[in-house]
């Protein structure tokens, strides 16, 4: 067949009134080598990917006169086109990934969806309903406890929660990076098995008949874990210690992991409140040396010195009026879980005024809660040796206290006779934790960002005084989280009482996205007419290796 015959066969019937321009266009299509492909020899959209919706628009309930906004997220070959519809009818001008109504009325109530299209096809979203209610007599929602930022290891679980007030019923919608999360419509949003893709910024919108409010963003950081040289080293030392024990002692020192057991520590002497594990007095010299080997492997040089000096302080109390209730023999060592280089377990070292909870292979490298207190308050001499267990922490607080009074916002209302989130003076254990940490920007003290550079350095020195008691692997990881620019931008410093380290009732606090350090000045118990200190370091998302709330 000739080329002219091919053209004639391919040519559709031509309307009688068609002009030469139509024929010219068809001829150009037929006789251009590239156009031949476009006219049946191939397709320019073969490589295109049809659109797919990754985040559906969410249903809304708003009060009359309030704004309402729907959004969709989709993937596919660019460019993507959008057409929002109400009740199946296209909405004029609604051709973006989001559609907003400035002031909703009852006429706007209904079902909304969006058609996303490109050269390869189109897809229609699920329908989202808009309910418009009367605001008469209703109180708009207000967020009283905002969701908090968290860091979780891949594979672990995480939950974000919000507490809000306002006229019932309240509705909730969670968002990740600004996009609504399908079916995330309760006060708590949980990811059962966290993956790297879950990392991001999370907010929640709370609505009722009188309006809506959106929380501040909470960040989820996902860690991928990896090997821990520290866990392996401590597990090896723990195995060597276990080998020195009798079977009965092994049973006493190695307990199953559970949160209730982990919380069995107190600020009172062990003679008054029971502890986990084996007492130091129950170990012979060989066993004590092996136990000290576990401690040396787990802590930094500063942390080991603190462990030794705190036991000396209890010995000092014992021989200066405290008697058998005090003394290093009442310090305990316990393994919660089986010591392992890879499996989760906790090394708990606890006594009267010191508790280490060192978690290995958890969701975070956070060795908290750490309870630290001391009596006598400063330096003392025992058997010709001088000690000052809390010199670093006491000095750092005292230096900060000198300048905090220059910041009116730093002073907290009320009085603080002891710690908020530590074992209390009535002998209670740690069983009532976790509690609700302060949120928002008021009532938390002065913002770190409002301090002078000199005073900011004092805050960092105080944080390091606690964190540097840990082995470098843990200390470096934790300090990177606590002292990042982002974390410090949301950190507050506060005090109450006289604002010094010498007056009973003085209280100091550092409160960040993760870090929580409290320092309280108490009256003495054994040594008359003096003071002593109660302090605690907690990690809001990392206590017991991030297993605090599971």
Order of alpha helices (4+ residues) and beta strands (2+ residues): alpha-alpha-alpha-beta-beta-beta-beta-beta-beta-beta-beta-beta-beta-beta-beta-beta-beta-beta-beta-beta-beta-beta-beta-alpha-alpha-beta-alpha-beta-alpha-alpha-beta-beta-beta-beta-beta-beta-alpha-beta-alpha-alpha-alpha-beta-beta-beta-beta-alpha
